[in-house]
Amino acid sequence: MAEEYGCYVEYGAYPHLKLHENDQEVAAVQDWTTFGTVYLRLGYERTEELLRRLAAVLRPAAP
């Protein structure tokens, strides 16, 4: 998914989505609790699209 947005994933305490062109972080996902939190960079022109895509990718599979 990262490649679709011109990004790569850098792992630290949680995964960070960073742009290839300038290493700017555009998103991060904190997922070590009973719920996940997505952090997004304000001003990133594809923020809404990225959030919808992340929600679809991270949605739990139906039993």
SULTA-V112543 format. One record per residue. N is the residue number from 1. RES is the residue in one letter. BURIAL is # if it has 9 or more other C-alpha atoms within 8 Angstrom, else .. D_CENTER is the distance of its C-alpha to the mean C-alpha in Angstrom with 1 decimal. Layout:
N:RES:BURIAL:D_CENTER
N:RES:BURIAL:D_CENTER
This chain:
1:M:.:9.1
2:A:#:7.9
3:E:.:11.6
4:E:.:11.7
5:Y:.:10.0
6:G:#:12.1
7:C:#:9.6
8:Y:#:9.9
9:V:#:8.4
10:E:.:10.5
11:Y:.:11.6
12:G:.:13.4
13:A:.:13.9
14:Y:#:10.3
15:P:#:7.6
16:H:#:6.5
17:L:#:5.2
18:K:#:8.7
19:L:#:11.1
20:H:#:14.0
21:E:.:16.5
22:N:.:16.4
23:D:.:13.9
24:Q:.:12.5
25:E:#:9.2
26:V:#:7.2
27:A:#:4.3
28:A:#:5.0
29:V:#:5.8
30:Q:#:9.6
31:D:#:11.3
32:W:.:14.9
33:T:.:16.7
34:T:.:17.9
35:F:.:14.9
36:G:#:11.2
37:T:.:9.9
38:V:.:6.7
39:Y:.:7.5
40:L:.:7.5
41:R:#:10.0
42:L:.:13.1
43:G:.:14.8
44:Y:.:12.1
45:E:.:14.0
46:R:.:11.4
47:T:#:9.6
48:E:.:11.3
49:E:.:10.9
50:L:#:7.1
51:L:.:7.3
52:R:.:10.1
53:R:.:8.8
54:L:.:6.1
55:A:.:9.2
56:A:.:11.4
57:V:.:9.9
58:L:.:9.8
59:R:.:13.1
60:P:.:15.9
61:A:.:18.6
62:A:.:21.8
63:P:.:24.6
